[in-house]
């Protein structure tokens, strides 16, 4: 803690006496005065009478919750930093708390190793900015509809960043492997923004042929090309005053990138076949599973467009980096699948959960969802066992993979490039395994359906 001569004041607010006792001892430090109370009403009275540097408050409080307490503190004492705690803070709580000015949102089970450094950071921030900056404006509460499942610190950090960037109009670039939930995060950015009254417009840049993508984005005039039987508004016109989500921006052809850059620079564009200059007010959120910096180096993506898009980057961690989210996601998918299909409730055994946790998940959340759907369809009882979820353990899988690769390499014909031959073998095996279902095969490969179709076309 800070050892400055001026005494800093920390206020603890929690209905549990045991927690107040523990946190008081855990945070005790020279130069720090710790106050405590067990409800939000008492906390406001303390704030009225005392200059409090940092508040650590539970979200679940009486007579009003910690979110309302945060808002009142921000109005009454804008320089006070507030840290909220909850057993399992939801996506909406984390984003809303960040928008309303919370310094951080912590899970209670992680407080033993996170609370002290976060409080120390907050106290240092108070000391550094004392007398230097004016009060921050309060951000109103939002009613977001997006539901992203996860309690991992990595995912919660994403939620907090969403809360910070949502209210601005700065372009956002969402990066992450296929199947990590980039579109859900894009929806969260939109639904917590001032543009939420209008629907977010989405276009997948990798799923539309180059000769049609320009028309899809900017619209066209009647007769401007074969098949243009009527004038049509493009996505930029449809998204005026809202958010345009450009999914898989890394697959956008260079010829279209030039036109997109113009819109980002001055908000103007022209329909295909027209010289009329139109203006639009659109917030751009883009997503990609590719490394755009590497694509720029390879000459496949414009450097100037990359920097225009990458004002704020949100990286979505792959599922293997947040294993604590796997049981929650598996249970969520089980409930959703059984409810949708009118099935009796299916539970998952601890052994099956451990089997899921040991898997690498190259297809991320999408692969997990497909796995749970297949498990529900093939389940022999109301409890899923490891046998119902055919995932090999990591060591056995690695050994089998090595043997399989050796066999393939040894059997490869000498008159065909090995990579080309191996790709054909792999795609063929996956299609056999999925019964010809391209979407499932793409999920197993961890790629988008459009990319799978391109591989097949070769």
Buried (B, 14 or more C-beta within 10 A) or exposed (E): BBEEEEEBBBBBBBBEEEBBEBBBEBBEBEEBEBBBBBBBEBBBEBBEEEEBBBBBBBBEBEEBBBBBBBBBBBEEBBBBBBBBBBEEBBBBBBBBBBBBBBBBBBBBEBBEEBBBEBBBBBBEBBEEEEEEEEEEEBBEBBEBEBEBBBBBBBBBBBBBBBBEBBBBBEBBBBBBBBBBBBBBBBBBBBBBBEBBEEEBBBBBBBBBEEEEBBBBBBBBBEEBEEEBEEBBEBBBBBBBEBBBBBBBBBBBBEEBBEBBBEBBEEBEBBBBBBEEEBEBEBBBBBBBBBEBEEBBEEEBBBEEBBEBBBBBEBBBBBBBBBBEBBBBBBBBBBEEBBEEEEBEEBEBBEEBBEBBBBBBBBBBBBBBBBBBBBBBEEBEEEEBBBEBBEBBEEEEBEEEEEEEEEEBEEEBEEEEEEEEBBEBEBBEBBBEEBEEBBEBBBBBBBBBBBBBEEBEEE
